[in-house]
Amino acid sequence: MTKLVLAADHGGFELKEIIKNFLVELGGYAVTDLGTNSTESVDYPEYGRKAAAAVASGQAERGIIFCGTGIGISIAANKIAGIRAANCTSEYLAEMSRRHNDANILALGGRLVEPELAKKIVKIWLDTPFDGGRHERRVKQIG
């Protein structure tokens, strides 16, 4: 069972809840929700760091994080060593973030990405392997 961690600020809370239920429906994932648990205003860096720390420490294999745009929370997550968070707004970006960048955290914008598209993005991101090869050298350079 793949261990996933989810985290969101208030702008991503509703999409996080939708994706959490979607992951339960898919099965095969042990999901840990690190909050937030409402639409009450909170600071996205706190939640981005929590998710990134869980992935970097090995508590989770991958993470999915949410804020209004996906930008701020992905920037916060990427400050943690070993994290490659990709803010994806399309199925193609989700695929390429895995194939070429071995992204270990997916960021989604709750105010930008409609739930049905978000589900498609998540499924592709979870199912797409890292291509390795020439990309492995580049991913190591990121670290």
N, CA and C of each residue as an Amber inpcrd file, in Angstrom:
protein
   429
   0.8430000  -1.1800000   0.0000000   0.0000000   0.0000000   0.0000000
   0.8870000   1.2420000   0.0000000   0.6750000   2.1220000  -0.9390000
   1.4550000   3.3480000  -1.0570000   1.0210000   4.3500000   0.0040000
   1.9990000   4.8870000   0.7330000   1.7190000   5.8830000   1.7670000
   1.7550000   7.2740000   1.1520000   0.6360000   7.9760000   1.2870000
   0.5150000   9.3410000   0.7860000   0.1940000  10.2780000   1.9320000
   0.6770000  11.5010000   1.8220000   0.3360000  12.5350000   2.7740000
  -0.3520000  13.6660000   2.0150000  -1.3890000  14.2240000   2.6070000
  -2.1120000  15.3620000   2.0350000  -2.0300000  16.5340000   2.9970000
  -1.9620000  17.7400000   2.4480000  -1.9910000  18.9460000   3.2720000
  -2.5090000  20.0940000   2.4160000  -3.1870000  21.0340000   3.0690000
  -3.7610000  22.1720000   2.3540000  -3.9040000  23.3670000   3.2680000
  -3.9410000  24.5300000   2.6560000  -4.3790000  25.7120000   3.3840000
  -5.8730000  25.8750000   3.1250000  -6.4250000  26.9790000   3.5650000
  -7.8710000  27.2170000   3.4220000  -8.3150000  27.2640000   1.9610000
  -7.4660000  27.7840000   1.0710000  -7.8170000  27.8710000  -0.3490000
  -7.8270000  26.5280000  -1.0550000  -7.1610000  25.5510000  -0.4760000
  -7.1140000  24.2280000  -1.0680000  -7.9010000  23.1810000  -0.3040000
  -8.4930000  23.5930000   0.8250000  -9.1830000  22.6340000   1.6960000
 -10.2490000  21.8170000   0.9750000 -11.1350000  22.4750000   0.2460000
 -12.2470000  21.7510000  -0.3840000 -11.7490000  20.7480000  -1.4250000
 -10.7440000  21.1260000  -2.2250000 -10.2090000  20.1930000  -3.2130000
  -9.4780000  19.0470000  -2.5170000  -8.7910000  19.3380000  -1.4230000
  -8.1270000  18.2710000  -0.6540000  -9.1350000  17.2270000  -0.2150000
 -10.2630000  17.6640000   0.2820000 -11.2950000  16.7270000   0.7460000
 -11.8180000  15.8600000  -0.4050000 -12.0050000  16.4710000  -1.5670000
 -12.4670000  15.7330000  -2.7420000 -11.4280000  14.6890000  -3.1520000
 -10.1750000  15.0850000  -3.1920000  -9.1040000  14.1730000  -3.6020000
  -8.8970000  13.0890000  -2.5470000  -9.0350000  13.4120000  -1.2930000
  -8.9100000  12.4000000  -0.2330000  -9.9600000  11.3120000  -0.4340000
 -11.1840000  11.6920000  -0.6920000 -12.2520000  10.7120000  -0.9470000
 -11.9850000   9.9230000  -2.2260000 -11.4690000  10.5810000  -3.2470000
 -11.1210000   9.9260000  -4.5040000 -10.0590000   8.8480000  -4.2810000
  -9.0620000   9.1480000  -3.4620000  -7.9960000   8.1800000  -3.1770000
  -8.5360000   6.9700000  -2.4220000  -9.4730000   7.2050000  -1.5270000
 -10.1100000   6.0950000  -0.8040000 -10.8650000   5.2130000  -1.7910000
 -11.5870000   5.8400000  -2.7260000 -12.3190000   5.0900000  -3.7550000
 -11.3710000   4.2720000  -4.6300000 -10.2220000   4.8490000  -4.9930000
  -9.2550000   4.1340000  -5.8280000  -8.7100000   2.9100000  -5.1100000
  -8.4890000   3.0280000  -3.8240000  -7.9080000   1.9470000  -3.0410000
  -6.4150000   1.8250000  -3.2970000  -5.7340000   1.1450000  -2.3860000
  -4.3060000   0.9270000  -2.5350000  -3.4390000   2.0260000  -1.9510000
  -4.0660000   2.9900000  -1.2890000  -3.3250000   4.1150000  -0.7260000
  -3.6530000   4.2770000   0.7490000  -2.6010000   4.4230000   1.5510000
  -2.7590000   4.7810000   2.9580000  -2.5670000   6.2860000   3.0220000
  -3.6430000   6.9990000   3.3150000  -3.6370000   8.4560000   3.2420000
  -3.6040000   9.0610000   4.6410000  -2.6280000   9.9430000   4.8530000
  -2.5420000  10.7150000   6.0860000  -2.8500000  12.1660000   5.7440000
  -3.8370000  12.7330000   6.4150000  -4.2540000  14.1160000   6.1830000
  -3.6530000  14.9930000   7.2810000  -2.7880000  15.9220000   6.8900000
  -2.1200000  16.8160000   7.8360000  -2.8430000  18.1460000   8.0110000
  -4.0660000  18.2540000   7.4750000  -4.8370000  19.4810000   7.6280000
  -4.6000000  20.4120000   6.4560000  -5.1800000  21.5290000   6.5530000
  -6.0810000  22.1150000   7.4910000  -7.4340000  21.4230000   7.3630000
  -8.2860000  21.7070000   8.3210000  -9.5600000  21.0010000   8.3630000
 -10.7720000  21.9030000   8.2020000 -10.5720000  23.0750000   7.5860000
 -11.6860000  23.9880000   7.3320000 -11.2390000  25.0480000   6.3260000
 -12.1490000  25.9240000   5.9840000 -11.8250000  27.0340000   5.0850000
 -11.3980000  28.2790000   5.8640000 -11.2070000  28.1520000   7.1610000
 -10.7140000  29.2680000   7.9800000  -9.2660000  29.5630000   7.6020000
  -8.9310000  30.8220000   7.4570000  -7.6230000  31.2360000   6.9780000
  -6.4690000  30.6960000   7.8310000  -5.4960000  30.0880000   7.1350000
  -4.2580000  29.5890000   7.7500000  -3.0990000  29.9300000   6.8060000
  -1.8880000  29.7160000   7.2590000  -0.7040000  30.0380000   6.4670000
  -0.2120000  28.8120000   5.7020000  -0.1990000  28.9040000   4.3730000
   0.1840000  27.7670000   3.5310000   1.6050000  27.2580000   3.7860000
   2.5940000  28.1050000   4.1340000   3.9430000  27.5510000   4.3240000
   3.9940000  26.4540000   5.3980000   3.2130000  26.6120000   6.4440000
   3.1770000  25.6090000   7.5150000   2.7500000  24.2460000   6.9710000
   1.7340000  24.2270000   6.1370000   1.2100000  22.9690000   5.6150000
   2.1060000  22.3930000   4.5210000   2.6980000  23.2430000   3.7180000
   3.6520000  22.7690000   2.7190000   4.8540000  22.1180000   3.3750000
   5.3600000  22.7400000   4.4390000   6.5020000  22.1720000   5.1590000
   6.1450000  20.8670000   5.8430000   4.9630000  20.7910000   6.4400000
   4.5450000  19.5430000   7.1080000   4.5440000  18.3690000   6.1280000
   3.9360000  18.5760000   4.9710000   3.8630000  17.5000000   3.9720000
   5.2480000  17.1530000   3.4520000   6.0540000  18.1730000   3.1680000
   7.3950000  17.9350000   2.6500000   8.2560000  17.1950000   3.6640000
   8.1360000  17.5440000   4.9230000   8.9100000  16.8610000   5.9620000
   8.5160000  15.3960000   6.0560000   7.2370000  15.1030000   5.9080000
   6.7700000  13.7150000   5.9670000   7.3300000  12.9000000   4.8020000
   7.3890000  13.4890000   3.6180000   7.9340000  12.7780000   2.4580000
   9.4530000  12.6680000   2.5790000  10.1090000  13.7470000   2.9480000
  11.5770000  13.7360000   3.0500000  12.0730000  12.7420000   4.0990000
  11.3070000  12.5670000   5.1690000  11.7120000  11.6560000   6.2470000
  11.3470000  10.2030000   5.9680000  10.5590000   9.9620000   4.9230000
  10.1490000   8.6050000   4.5960000   8.8610000   8.1630000   5.2630000
   8.2150000   9.0470000   6.0150000   6.9240000   8.7060000   6.6240000
   5.8690000   8.4790000   5.5560000   6.0520000   9.1320000   4.4170000
   5.1610000   8.9500000   3.2650000   6.0250000   8.8350000   2.0220000
   5.5440000   8.0850000   1.0360000   6.2840000   7.9310000  -0.2140000
   6.1420000   9.1620000  -1.0960000   4.9440000   9.7380000  -1.0910000
   4.6630000  10.9260000  -1.8850000   3.6280000  11.7750000  -1.1710000
   3.4680000  12.9980000  -1.6540000   2.4930000  13.8990000  -1.0660000
   1.7120000  14.6520000  -2.1140000   0.5320000  15.0960000  -1.7110000
  -0.2880000  15.9690000  -2.5550000  -0.6760000  17.1520000  -1.6730000
  -0.3690000  18.3530000  -2.1560000  -0.6020000  19.5660000  -1.3830000
  -1.4730000  20.5400000  -2.1760000  -2.1850000  21.3800000  -1.4540000
  -3.1880000  22.2400000  -2.0670000  -3.1600000  23.6260000  -1.4280000
  -3.2400000  24.6520000  -2.2520000  -3.5450000  26.0020000  -1.7810000
  -4.4000000  26.6330000  -2.8720000  -4.6420000  27.9150000  -2.8060000
  -5.5090000  28.5380000  -3.7980000  -5.0230000  28.3420000  -5.2270000
  -3.7250000  28.5540000  -5.4380000  -3.1480000  28.4170000  -6.7870000
  -2.2190000  27.2240000  -6.9210000  -1.7460000  26.6820000  -5.8270000
  -0.7340000  25.6360000  -5.8520000   0.6790000  26.2050000  -5.8640000
   0.8040000  27.4910000  -6.0780000   2.1220000  28.1130000  -6.1960000
   2.8010000  28.2540000  -4.8320000   2.1690000  28.9530000  -3.9210000
   2.7960000  29.2260000  -2.6250000   3.1630000  27.9700000  -1.8640000
   2.2470000  27.0320000  -1.8060000   2.5020000  25.8120000  -1.0350000
   3.6010000  24.9680000  -1.6850000   3.7000000  25.0000000  -3.0220000
   4.7800000  24.2520000  -3.6810000   6.1300000  24.9160000  -3.4330000
   6.1690000  26.2290000  -3.4080000   7.4170000  26.9270000  -3.0920000
   7.8700000  26.5690000  -1.6820000   6.9390000  26.5780000  -0.7310000
   7.2780000  26.2220000   0.6530000   7.7860000  24.7890000   0.7400000
   7.1230000  23.8730000   0.0790000   7.5340000  22.4610000   0.1200000
   8.9180000  22.2730000  -0.4850000   9.2050000  22.9910000  -1.5480000
  10.4880000  22.8390000  -2.2320000  11.6730000  23.3710000  -1.4330000
  11.4220000  24.0240000  -0.3290000  12.5070000  24.4840000   0.5460000
  13.0940000  23.3360000   1.3720000  12.3930000  22.2150000   1.4180000
  12.8410000  21.0570000   2.2010000  13.7290000  20.1780000   1.3220000
  14.9110000  19.8340000   1.8280000  15.8570000  19.0130000   1.0640000
  15.2130000  17.6970000   0.6470000  15.4260000  17.3370000  -0.6080000
  14.9210000  16.0750000  -1.1380000  13.5380000  16.1600000  -1.7480000
  12.9260000  17.3150000  -1.6750000  11.5620000  17.4700000  -2.2050000
  11.5990000  18.0760000  -3.5920000  10.7770000  17.4870000  -4.4630000
  10.5740000  17.9920000  -5.8120000   9.0650000  18.1230000  -6.0000000
   8.5470000  19.2710000  -5.5770000   7.1070000  19.5230000  -5.6770000
   6.8100000  20.2030000  -7.0020000   5.8240000  19.6760000  -7.7050000
   5.4260000  20.2170000  -9.0020000   3.9820000  20.6860000  -8.9380000
   3.7740000  21.9350000  -9.2950000   2.4390000  22.5130000  -9.3650000
   1.8800000  22.2010000 -10.7520000   0.8900000  21.3390000 -10.8180000
   0.3700000  20.8690000 -12.1050000  -1.0640000  21.3350000 -12.3250000
  -1.2970000  21.8590000 -13.5200000  -2.6310000  22.3170000 -13.9020000
  -3.1870000  21.5400000 -15.0870000  -2.4390000  20.5290000 -15.5320000
  -2.9070000  19.7220000 -16.6650000  -2.4200000  18.2940000 -16.5030000
  -3.0320000  17.4090000 -17.2380000  -2.6210000  16.0040000 -17.2380000
  -1.2020000  15.8590000 -17.7840000  -0.8650000  16.6350000 -18.8030000
   0.4690000  16.5690000 -19.3950000   1.5380000  16.9720000 -18.3750000
   1.2970000  18.0460000 -17.6520000   2.2680000  18.4810000 -16.6460000
   2.4350000  17.4180000 -15.5660000   1.3480000  16.7860000 -15.1610000
   1.4300000  15.7250000 -14.1520000   2.2940000  14.5820000 -14.6520000
   2.0730000  14.1700000 -15.8900000   2.8620000  13.0770000 -16.4620000
   4.3410000  13.4460000 -16.5440000   4.6310000  14.6120000 -17.0610000
   6.0200000  15.0100000 -17.2430000   6.7270000  15.2690000 -15.9120000
   5.9880000  15.7330000 -14.9090000   6.6020000  15.9490000 -13.5950000
   7.1070000  14.6460000 -13.0040000   6.4620000  13.5570000 -13.3440000
   6.9060000  12.2350000 -12.8870000   7.9730000  11.6660000 -13.8190000
   7.6990000  11.6540000 -15.1210000   8.6200000  11.0350000 -16.0790000
  10.0110000  11.6780000 -16.0680000  10.0570000  12.9990000 -16.0880000
  11.3320000  13.6960000 -16.2300000  11.8890000  14.2470000 -14.9270000
  11.0350000  14.5650000 -13.9670000  11.5000000  15.2400000 -12.7490000
  11.3690000  14.4060000 -11.4880000  10.7640000  13.2270000 -11.5800000
  10.5600000  12.3660000 -10.4170000   9.9390000  13.1440000  -9.2600000
   8.9460000  13.9690000  -9.5800000   8.2830000  14.7730000  -8.5520000
   7.7250000  13.8610000  -7.4650000   8.0410000  14.1880000  -6.2210000
   7.5260000  13.3870000  -5.1090000   6.3910000  14.0820000  -4.3680000
   6.0870000  15.3020000  -4.7810000   4.9120000  16.0060000  -4.2560000
   4.2040000  16.6810000  -5.4280000   2.9120000  16.5100000  -5.4670000
   2.0450000  17.1610000  -6.4510000   1.3290000  18.3120000  -5.7590000
   1.3860000  19.4890000  -6.3590000   0.6530000  20.6470000  -5.8430000
  -0.5010000  20.9620000  -6.7890000  -1.6460000  21.2700000  -6.1980000
  -2.8390000  21.6180000  -6.9720000  -3.4610000  22.9000000  -6.4190000
  -3.9680000  23.7130000  -7.3200000  -4.6340000  24.9540000  -6.9350000
  -6.1320000  24.7470000  -6.8030000  -6.6190000  24.8680000  -5.5920000
  -8.0400000  24.6670000  -5.3230000  -8.9450000  25.6760000  -6.0100000
  -8.3990000  26.8500000  -6.3400000  -9.1960000  27.8770000  -7.0100000
  -9.0010000  27.8600000  -8.5210000  -8.1320000  26.9730000  -9.0050000
  -7.8190000  26.9280000 -10.4390000  -8.2030000  25.6270000 -11.1160000
  -8.0610000  24.5160000 -10.4180000  -8.2450000  23.2060000 -11.0230000
  -9.5920000  22.6290000 -10.5900000 -10.4460000  22.4000000 -11.5660000
 -11.7650000  21.8220000 -11.2810000 -11.6020000  20.3940000 -10.7520000
 -12.5070000  19.9600000  -9.8770000 -12.3650000  18.6410000  -9.2500000
 -12.1860000  17.4660000 -10.2170000 -12.9260000  17.4320000 -11.3110000
 -12.7970000  16.3000000 -12.2350000 -11.4340000  16.2850000 -12.9110000
 -10.9270000  17.4480000 -13.2690000  -9.5870000  17.5340000 -13.8340000
  -8.5570000  17.1650000 -12.7700000  -8.7550000  17.6210000 -11.5450000
  -7.8310000  17.2910000 -10.4540000  -7.7330000  15.7820000 -10.2600000
  -8.8430000  15.0890000 -10.3410000  -8.8300000  13.6260000 -10.2070000
  -7.9920000  12.9820000 -11.3130000  -8.1530000  13.4740000 -12.5410000
  -7.3780000  12.9400000 -13.6650000  -5.8870000  13.2100000 -13.4570000
  -5.5680000  14.4220000 -13.0180000  -4.1780000  14.7910000 -12.7670000
  -3.5810000  13.8830000 -11.6970000  -4.2980000  13.6950000 -10.6130000
  -3.8170000  12.8540000  -9.5110000  -3.5880000  11.4280000  -9.9840000
  -4.5290000  10.8760000 -10.7120000  -4.4100000   9.4860000 -11.1770000
  -3.1850000   9.3210000 -12.0810000  -3.0110000  10.2280000 -13.0070000
  -1.8490000  10.1680000 -13.8990000  -0.5680000  10.3220000 -13.0990000
  -0.5490000  11.2600000 -12.1820000   0.6540000  11.5050000 -11.3770000
   1.0150000  10.2790000 -10.5370000   0.0220000   9.6320000  -9.9920000
   0.2920000   8.4390000  -9.1820000   0.7250000   7.2450000 -10.0270000
   0.2030000   7.1290000 -11.2350000   0.4670000   5.9610000 -12.0800000
   1.7100000   6.0850000 -12.9650000   2.2370000   7.2750000 -13.1300000
   3.3440000   7.4850000 -14.0560000   4.6880000   7.2410000 -13.3620000
   5.5090000   6.3720000 -13.9410000   6.8340000   6.1200000 -13.3520000
   7.8540000   7.1840000 -13.7800000   8.9530000   7.2350000 -13.0550000
  10.0990000   8.0640000 -13.4270000  10.8520000   7.3460000 -14.5370000
  11.1840000   8.0650000 -15.5970000  11.8840000   7.4600000 -16.7310000
  13.3440000   7.1440000 -16.4350000  13.9500000   7.8230000 -15.4960000
  15.3600000   7.5890000 -15.1930000  16.2350000   8.0010000 -16.3630000
  17.2910000   7.2240000 -16.6070000  18.1800000   7.5220000 -17.7290000
  18.7710000   8.9100000 -17.6170000  18.7470000   9.6490000 -18.7180000
  19.3380000  10.9940000 -18.7380000  18.6740000  11.9210000 -17.7300000
  17.4370000  11.6290000 -17.3860000  16.7150000  12.4700000 -16.4280000
  17.2340000  12.2790000 -15.0090000  17.7270000  11.0970000 -14.7120000
  18.2490000  10.8260000 -13.3720000  19.4200000  11.7620000 -13.0440000
  20.3040000  11.9730000 -13.9990000  21.4380000  12.8810000 -13.8070000
  20.9380000  14.2860000 -13.4760000  19.9180000  14.7120000 -14.1560000
  19.3910000  16.0720000 -13.9550000  18.6980000  16.1970000 -12.6080000
  17.9580000  15.1450000 -12.2250000  17.2780000  15.1700000 -10.9160000
  18.3190000  15.2270000  -9.8010000  19.4200000  14.5060000  -9.9540000
  20.4890000  14.5540000  -8.9420000  21.0790000  15.9580000  -8.8490000
  21.1680000  16.6640000  -9.9670000  21.6870000  18.0260000  -9.9480000
  20.7780000  18.9700000  -9.1710000  19.4700000  18.6950000  -9.2020000
  18.5160000  19.5150000  -8.4420000  18.8290000  19.4400000  -6.9670000
  19.1440000  18.1930000  -6.5030000  19.4010000  17.9630000  -5.0820000
  20.6530000  18.6580000  -4.6060000
